[in-house]
Amino acid sequence: MDKNKDIIPDLFMNPRYRILRHLLLLTVIFFIAAGFIWYVPEENMTSLNKYIGLAYYIFIFAGGIYFNMYVLVPKLLLKNRWFLYFFSLVIIVIIVLVSVILIQEFLYESNQPIETTGYFSITINLLANLLSFVLLFAGTTTPILFRYWMSDMKRVDELESTTLESELKLLKNQINPHFLFNMLN
């Protein structure tokens, strides 16, 4: 029963599951990128452009997420530079969002002017995508924070047990001379 209880923490903590974690993340990135391409009408995009767009989206999303995981989190968030971390994260999300807009302009063969689409619709779409990317980056940051929290809790438990053992030894050493003295008298 205990083994089943430790599966989820083991998945985040154990180095032997590192490849599985990355494959899981890349699968999620693939499905998110496919969601950007999947429902585009055939008349607006050729199938070659769909595959190019899919590869580009995967590259952009994975690059942003891995930059967050291996640069921003260790160098800023874990060192309590929260404001700089969140500012950098917003900048990365904006870069990803602008990249998505640029690739859509390049790949989509839409002759529809912006006026017919509507500025309100474009603004809502941009804000929704911005929120989605922030949540995606936050979702990938959470397991890293969980892993550091678990290792810190393990370290605290080890320190507490070591402290208790040393206090017990100290008490034993204090008691022994007292009893010996009383027995001799």
Residue pairs with C-beta under 8 A, 6 or more apart in sequence:
9 150
10 17
11 17
11 20
11 21
12 21
12 143
12 146
12 147
12 150
13 147
13 150
13 151
21 143
25 65
25 140
26 58
26 62
29 58
29 61
29 62
29 65
30 58
32 57
32 61
32 136
33 54
33 57
33 58
33 61
34 54
36 53
36 57
36 100
37 45
37 50
37 53
37 54
37 57
40 50
40 108
43 109
44 108
44 109
44 110
45 53
45 107
45 108
45 109
46 109
49 107
50 107
52 107
53 103
53 104
53 107
56 99
56 103
57 100
57 103
60 96
60 99
60 100
60 103
61 96
61 136
64 92
64 93
64 95
64 96
64 133
64 137
65 136
65 137
65 140
67 92
68 89
68 92
68 137
68 140
68 141
69 140
69 141
69 144
72 85
72 88
72 89
72 92
73 85
73 141
73 144
73 145
75 81
76 82
76 84
76 85
76 88
77 85
77 141
77 145
78 148
89 134
89 137
90 134
92 137
93 130
93 133
93 134
93 137
94 130
96 133
97 126
97 129
97 130
97 133
100 129
114 122
